[in-house]
């Protein structure tokens, strides 16, 4: 346990490792260090679990699941959508969140980690003051894991009543009749489906020409088609000029070139991204360097100050919970002087809509910039038995490999359950597996995972078993010639 002394700064604690932030990056670092016998204190002002458990990953997945079940029930019954009990939906979501947050609280307690409820400010190179608690903490090592907050774009009217960020969208008390979602990234798309499933009319507004523009264009096109089929409308390639109060709600004024239009809605959701949260930390007092609000780190999560690491969203880049957890493992391994292979880590990407999206490694465009020649295979889920049986066969799996080595460098997937295939896909990319290694692995039938092997066959030019031939029989003189069997007759 941490020791405590009194000095002129008030009640002071001395600890081997101080973790600032109780999100997934922070509590992972704290638990991993505590398991190694290090005395740990953790500072978190709000609740353990951070954005992911409280307002992000877990609440949105609960809402997505409930919306999916609600729509499926009406579809199977062949009736109109029943009235939504939003209070019951939110009660179930809160129970899900509390179960997981309670689990983290229990782990922190069982590992004898001191949880200080407050906000941290550096008051010296090796000292932090915990605001509103009246304590200072002296540390030997420190992990900064303060996460991120939603970006509020500089749009006039973004602060009006009825305009919310993703942090507030997971806890609404009334369903809007008509919702504008500004931003067509993962956050925007997930909330667009949640509100659409619950019966709202949803319009997605995006400055770029496609949703999920960071991913393979095939993914954006497939998601757009699926969302438009369920009634979600897109306004792409537009700039939001302002949001204004109107008699019946809000007016979102947009421009596309010289054309100006106004959209009447009840509520606006700002989903344009997140930024690293380092507000009030006083990084300069500790000498920690940052660039445009992001803490500078190396590939072992070390800052420029020896003994201080930063993990998760405060490092910038992909702001994903599993990346924060991986960063935390890396930082603690580094402080324990254990082998760290951070440079080889591959970070998967996922969106949990219907259809779901999963990707890892290079998109096809990125791969073409890095490799002289590619092998690209694609398999539609409309030819996959499990997808057809589940009545969810919209989507595909694409496998991208370096033609010179057959090494798999990227996988992009759209369809039911594809997020559960990310383990195999990520392992394939990280371990530099080849196409034959993937399709020579026996995949259970019937599963969506079979489509991974089929796509690998397609990339290797064997041709997927359950697709028509790429070349008509006889079109290739090299095809159809088997070696003659040995004459075993005596």
N, C-alpha and C positions, 0 to 999 in steps of 0.2 A: 504493500500500500504506500501511497505517497505520504511523505512527512510534512508537517506544518510547523512554521515558526512565526513569531511576531516581529515586525520591524516598523519603520516609519511610514511605510506604504500601507499599513494595516495588516490584516490577516494574510499571510503569505504561505503558499504551498510550494514545495520543491519536488519535482518529478523528473524521472528519466526521460519519458516521452510525453509531449503534449500534442494532442490532436485537436485542431481547430475545425469544427464542423462535424455534425453527426449524421450526414447522409451516407450513402452506400460506400463512397470512397473513404470517408472518415471512420465509420464504424468498422469497416473491413481492416483498415490499418490498425485501429486500436485493438481489435480482437486478435489479429495475427501477432502483434507485438506482445500482448498479454500472454498468449499461448507459449511464447518463447521465454517467459519469465521476466519481461520488462515491466517496470511500474509505469502505469499509464493514467493520465487524466484526459478527459474529453470535454470540450466546450461546445455546447449547442444551445441556442437561445429558444428555439421553438419546440421541435419534437424530433426524436430520433427517427432516422429513415429518410430525412430530407425531402427533396422534391419528389424523388421516385416513389417512395412509399406513401406519401401524404397527399400530393396533388398531381402527380405525373403518371409514371408507368402503371402502378397498381390500380389506382382509381379509374383511369381510362380503360384499362383492360376489363375491369368489372362492368363498367357502363357499356362497353362494346359487346361483351358477352350477353348482358341482359337484353340489349337491343336486338341482337341476333336471334336469341331465343324467342323474344316477343314477336318478331316478324315471322319466324318459322312456324310458330304456333298458329298464327292467323293463316299462313299459307297452307298448312296441313289440314286445317279445319275448313278451308275454302270460304272463309268469311272475311268481312271487312276488319280492319285493325281495331281491336278493342280500345277503350279509353285507357290512357296511361295513368298509372298511380305513381307519380314522380316521387312522392314521399317514400313509398315502399322501395323504389329503386335506390334512392339515396341511403335509406336505412341499410340495405344489403351492402351497398358500397362501403359505408362506414364500418360495418362489421368486418368486412374483408380487410380493410386498412388496419383496424385496431388489432386484429389477430396477428398480422405481420409486425406491426410496430411493437406490440406487446412481446413478441418473440425476441425482437432486438433488445428491448429493455431487459428482458430476463438474461440474455447472453451477456450484456454489459455488467449486470449485477453479479452474475455467477463468476465472471472473470475478474471481479474486484476492481473494475475500472471506475475511477471517480468521475461522475458526470456533474459538471458545473453548468448551471442553466444561466446563460447570459451571452453577451457579445464580446468578442475579443478585440483588444487593441494592443499593439506592440508598444511598450514603454521603454524598451531597451533591447540590445542585441540578443539577450537570452531571457527576456521577461515580458509577460503579457498581463494586462489588467483585464479582469472580467467585469464589464459594466453592469451596474445594478446589483451586483453580488457583494461588492466590497472586498474582493480578493485579488491578489496578484499571484501569478504562477511563475516560478523560475524553473527553467527546463534545460536539460542537456541536449535534447533533440526535439524537433518539431515537425509535424506534418500539417500543411495547410490544405484543407479540403472544404472550402466554403461554398463550392458549387456555383450555381448560376441563377439568374432571374430573367423573366421574359423581357425581350426588347420591346419598348414602346416607341413606335416610329414617330418621326416628327411630322405628324399629320395634324393640321388644325382641327380641333374637335375631338382628338383622341382621348381627352380627359372628360368627355361628357358622360352624364348618367346613361346607362344602357350600353356603354362600350366596356368590354372586359378583356382580360388576358387569359391565357390557358390556365393559369393558377386558379382563377375564379370560376372557370367554365365547368370544372368537375364538381362544383358544389352549388349549382343554381337551385333556386327555390321555385321557379316557375318556368315552364317551357315557352320559349318565344314562338310566335306564329311564323315569323319570317326572319331568318338569320343570314347575315353576310359574314363570311369567313375571309379575312384578309390574310392571304398566304396559303400556298398549295404544297407546302412541304409535308413531312410526316405528321406534325402536330395538327396542321390545318385539315389534312385529309381524315385523320382519325376522329376529330371533333365533328367534321362535316357528316361522317357516317353516323356518329352517335345521335346527333340532333335530327338527322333525316330519319333514322330508324324510329325515333320517338315521336315522329309525326310533324316536325317542323319543315317548312319550305326553306331550302338551303341554297345559297349562291356563293360560290367560291371565287374570290377575286385574286388574280395573280399577275405580277408584272412581267413574268416570263411567258413563253409561248406554250408551256406544257406543265402539268403537275409533276412533282417529283423530278425536277429538271436535273438534279445531281446524279440520278440513276440512268440506266440504259433507257433510251427513248422507247423501246418496246414496253418497258414497265409502265411508264407514264401513259402511253396510249392504251394499254390494257386496263389500267385503273380508271382512266377517264371514261372509257366505254362502259365499264361496269357501273360506275357511279351515275353516269347520265341515264343508264337504263333504270336505275332506281329513283330517278327524279331530281338528282342534284344537278344544278346548272353551273356552268363555268363562264367566267369573264376573264379571258386570258390576254396577255399583252397590253394591259391597261395600267394606268397610273392613278392612284387615289389622290385626288387633289385636296379634299376636305370632307369632314363629317359635320353635318349640321342638324340641329334639333328641328323637328317638323311636327305638325299638328298630330299625326298619328304615330310618332316614333322618331326615327332618324332618317336622314337622307345622306347617302354616300355618293359624292360627286366624283366621277371618273373621267379620264380622257384617254383616247386612243388616237394618237396623232392630232389632227385638228378637230376630231369629233369629241364632243362632250356629252355625257349622259349622267342622269341621276337615278339612284336606286333607292326605293322606299323600303325600309326594314324596321323591325322592332328592336333588334339587338345586333351589335357588331362585335365579333370576336377577332382580336389581334393575335395572329399566329405567325409572326414573321421571323421567329427565332429567339435565341436566348443569348445572354452575355455573361461573362465571368463576373462573379460577385466578390469584389475585394473592398467594397465600401467600408470605410471606418477602420480598416485593419492597420493603417499607418505602416505600410510595408517599408517606407523609407527609413523609419526609425530602426528597423531591424537590418536595413541595408539590402533588402531583397529587391532585385531588379525586376521590372515588368515593362512590357511593350504594349501600348494602346489598351491598357486594362487587363492584359493577360500576363500571368507570372511566367518569366523565362525559366525554362528547365532543359536539362539534357535528356538523353534517352533512358536514364535511370531515375527520372523524376527529381533530380537534384537541382536546387536553385543555385545561384552564385554564392550563397552563404553556406559554408560547410556546416552540416548538422541540421539543415532545414530543407525539407522536401515539399513539393506541391503535387497534388493528385487530382484527377478528375477534371471538371469543367473549367477550373481556374487556370488550367494549362492551355485552354483553347482547343482547336481541332474538333474532332467528333465529340459532341457532348452527349454521351451515352452512359447509362448506369454501369453496364458491364465493362466499359473502358475504364471508368473510375475505379471499379473493384480491381481490375487488372493492374492499374497504376499503383493502387495501395499495396498489393502483393509485391510489386516490383520495388517500391520504396522501402518496405520493411526488409525484404531480402537484401537490399543494398546496405541498409544500416547494420544488418547482422553479418555483413561481409560474406554473404552466400552468393553462389553463381546467379547471375541475372541475364536473361536472354530477351531483354525488352525489345531490341531492334527487330527481332523476327516475329513479333506478335502481329497477328492479323485480326482486325476488329470487324465482326459481322454487323450488318445493318438490317433492321426489321421494321415492318409496319403491320399492325394487327387488325387491319380492316378485313372486309369480305368483298373480293378476294384479298388474302394477305400478300405481303411483299417481303422477300428476303433476298439479301445480296451480300457477297463477300468478295474481297479482292478487286480486281480491275473491272470496270465496265468495258464493253467492246471497244469504244472510242479510246479509252485510256490505254488499253492493251495494244491497239494499233500504233500508238505513239511510241511504245516501248519495245515492241518486237517486230522483226522484219516480216514475219508471216505468221498467221494464226490458223488454228483449227477451231471452228465454231460449230457446235452442235446444238440442236433445238428439238425439244419433244413437247407436243401439245398435250395437255391433260385431258383433252377430249378423246384421246386414245388410251387413257389409263383406266383400268378396271375399277380401282377403288374410288377414283374421282367420279366416275359415271354412277357407281352404286350409291355414292353419297349425294347424288344430284348436285354436284358442285364441280363441274368439269371445265369451267372457264379458267384459262391460265396456261402457263408453259414453264419449262425449265430450260435454261440456256447454260451451256458449259463452254468456257473459253480456254484454249490451251496454246502454248508456244509451239508452233509447228516444228521447230528445230529439235525440241527435246520431248515433246508431248506433255510437258509439265502443265498442270492445271493452274491458271493464273486468275481465274474469276468465275463466279457462278451467279446468275441472276434468276430469280424465281417469282412467279405470281401464281397464286392459287390457294386452295384450302390446305391448311396444315403445313405450308412450306416453311414457316418459321421454325418448326420442329426438325427440319432437315438441315438447319444451319450448322449443327454440330459436325455432321459428316462433311458438309461443304467447306466449313472453316478448317477442319483438320486436313482436308485434301489440299487446300491452298497453303496452309502453314507448313505442312510436312513435305511440300513440293511433290505431291503424288502425281502420277501420270494418268493419262486416259485409260490405258489397260488396267492399271491398279484399281480404278474406279469400276469399270465394267466387269472385271474379273471377280469382284466382290459380289457374292450372292446376296441379293436383296429379297426379303420376304414378299410373298404374294398372297393377297392383294394389298399393296401399300402404295402411297404416293411416291415413296422413295425409289421405287422401280424406275420412275421417270428420270432420275439422276443417271442411272446406268444406261438407259436408252439414249439420253442426250449425249453421253460420253461415246457410245457406239456411233451415233450420228456424226459427232465431231471427228471420229477416227476413220470415217468413210466406210466402216463396215455396213452402215445403215441400221437404223433402229428396227427391231423385229416387227413392231406393231405399226410401222409406217410403210407406205408404198415405196418401191425401189427408187433410188435416186437416178439410176440408169436403166433404161429398158433392157430386158434380157437379150443378150447377144450384141448389145451396143458396144461393149468393151471386149476386145478379143482376149484380154487377159483373164476375163471372168469365165467361169464355168469349166475350167480345165483342172481336173483333179489329178494328182499323181497316180500313176498306174500301180495297182497293188502288186506286191512281190509274188512270183509264181512259186507257191509252196508245194505244188503237186510233184511227186517224185515218180 
